[in-house]
Amino acid sequence: MATGIISVGFHLTGHDSLSALLLTVAGLLWLLLAAAFATTLLHDRARWQALAANPPALTAVAATCVLGTRLALAGWRTAAGVLLALAVVVWPALLVSVMRHWKRPAPGAAFLVCVATQAIAVLAATLAATNGDWLAWCALAAFGAGIVLYGEALARFDFRQVLTGAGDQWISAGAIAISALAGSKLTALPLWSSGAHSVLRTTTFVLLALDFAGYAILAVCEVYRPRPRYDIRRWSTVFPLGMTAVASLSTATAGHVPGLHGPGVVLLWVAAAVWLITFVGLLRDQAAVVPRAGGKDGPLGGSRRSG
């Protein structure tokens, strides 16, 4: 998700080589994770059901749609359509499973119910430009459902996570950002009448303003209470940063507000820098696994981490 959305951002700003590189990385990661998803579903149904009960399972839907959106922008619309169909098939089962097991208070990952739904709206609206009005109406329905689901997640969110979260608290802003992106994609479609177009445009601006506010609050909290250690949930920070940038760039075009383009470019490079820092943290964390696991006592010598 994080890699895919930054690839989209670089595509929108004309950095095609960087965009293609990140698209390749995102595609390979998607294939790897899709294989793991399918293998678990086919061979370990109990574990799959346990994993499907948690909000992070919905990253399967969101990541598929983000990759599909980037492919659509590259002109590979058939492949993007296949990914959209796959996401729509998987989304209801995962959404119902997650909502049946929701607890209070919830971490930032709870907002993935909105992210996954709005990711479908974004991809459907992107494809609607050339594939018919019916996709636009489907995108509009997903857009509305995503906003409702955001409210449901917000009602369960543990606001202490803003100061104590390990990274996924940023999804609270990322969910608004992808909602604004979906709104901008819908606004850009010629289907809507002047009144409907104005409502979509205004809604998109409101969502983007709320996203900026959430982004600022979370950034201040990071400075106030730094959490520099690498955690896998930091990838949930990178995605909202990139999504805010892309939402700004898309809204600048769809809403005819060129003044948003500059901030969008700045935010994109911020997201790319955080992506790189997080990637280095991942490599260091993985490199440390081998010596911790092997230890000087050896695998049979009782090392604390050898198990």
C-alpha positions, 0 to 999 in steps of 0.5 A, a space after each residue: 500500500 505504501 509503496 504503491 501510493 508513492 508510485 502513484 504520486 511520482 507518476 502524477 508529478 512526472 517522475 516516471 522512472 521512480 514511479 516505475 521502480 516502485 510499481 515493480 516493487 509493489 507488484 512483486 510484494 503483492 504477488 508474494 502476499 497474494 500467494 501467502 493469502 491463498 495458501 493460508 486460505 486453502 491449507 489452514 482455514 482456521 488460521 485464515 479465519 483468525 487473521 480475517 477477524 482483525 482489521 489488518 486483513 483489509 489491507 488485502 483489499 486496499 493494496 489490491 486497489 492501490 496497485 490497480 489504480 497505478 496500473 490503470 494510470 499506466 494504461 493497463 486498464 484490463 489488469 486494473 479491472 481484474 484487480 478491482 473485481 478481485 477486491 470486490 469479491 474479497 471485500 464483503 467477507 473480510 469486512 463482515 468478519 472484521 466488524 463482527 469482531 470489533 472491540 472498544 477501544 480500537 487501535 488505528 488499524 480499525 480505520 482500515 474498514 474505511 480505507 479498503 472501501 474507499 480504495 475500491 471507490 478510487 479504482 472504480 472511479 479511475 476506471 469509470 472514465 473509460 468503462 461506463 457510467 455504471 462504474 461511476 455509480 458504484 464508486 459513488 456508493 463505495 465513497 458514501 459507505 466509506 465515510 459511514 465506516 469512518 464514523 464507525 471506526 472513529 467511535 471505537 478509536 482509542 485516542 490515546 493512540 495518537 501519543 502512544 501508537 506504534 505507527 498505525 494511529 496515522 491510518 486515522 488521517 490516511 482514511 480521510 486522505 483516501 476519502 478525499 482522493 475518492 472524492 476528487 476522482 468522482 469530481 473529475 468525472 463528467 457524469 454529474 450535473 452542476 449541483 451534484 458536481 458542486 456537492 462532490 467538490 465541496 465534500 472533497 475540499 472538506 475531507 482534504 482540510 480535515 486530513 491536513 488537520 489530522 496530519 498536523 496533529 499527528 506530526 506534532 504528537 510525533 515530535 512531542 513524544 518521539 517513537 524512533 524505534 522501527 516497528 512493522 506498523 510504521 508502514 501504516 505511517 508511510 501510507 497516510 503520508 503518501 495518500 495525503 500527498 496524492 489526494 492533494 495532487 488529485 484535488 488540485 487538478 479535479 477541483 481546479 485549485 493549482 495552489 494545492 499542487 505545490 504542497 502536494 509535491 512537498 508532502 510527496 517527498 516527505 512521504 518518500 523520505 519516510 518510506 526510505 527511512 522505514 525501509 532501512 529500518 526494516 532491513 536492519 531489523 531483518 539483519 538483526 534476526 540472524 544473530 539474535 536467533 543464532 546467538 553465541 550459544 548456538 541453536 541448541 545452547 539455550 539462547 533466549 532468542 533461538 526459539 
